[in-house]
Amino acid sequence: MQTTIFAIVWILCVLAPVTAGPALDPETFCIDMTGIDSAETQTEMNAAAAREYHRADDTLNIVYARIMGEYTANTEFVEAMRNAQRAWIVFRDLHLESIFPGGERGRFWGTIYPTSRYLELAEITWARVMTLYRWISTDTQGYHGSYGCKSAFVD
């Protein structure tokens, strides 16, 4: 009995959000500058930029989880996607280092550094969201051919 209840709770808490989850609108896959533009202090700008990055990162996590859920039967694809995502994270971090080099960024860039860093993170993360979104989109303009068409990867 406990095992059955645990299984039901697990399905509702783990699988349901991955497959259903919040609606995703590609029109929102970009930086919303409203909070930054309306900020009156640097601290408010930093916080607004951080919110934008976290919004992008949260969306990326949702899209990635949906991909992994939809393609779970294709273990080869799942492993390749996992490796690609890990490599993208390394790329993202190195990309940021190339834009903001040096150990004492705050001293060199000043108080605008957090805003600039978060906006760059948001921009590159939204680009990744768009790249991954094609795997779960029903839009025919996504991946084409057997190398990326959904029917070739979903059992």
Summary of the structure (lengths in Angstrom):
residues: 155
radius of gyration: 18.9
end to end distance: 31.9
largest distance: 61.7
contacts: 391
relative contact order: 0.14
helix: 72%
strand: 0%
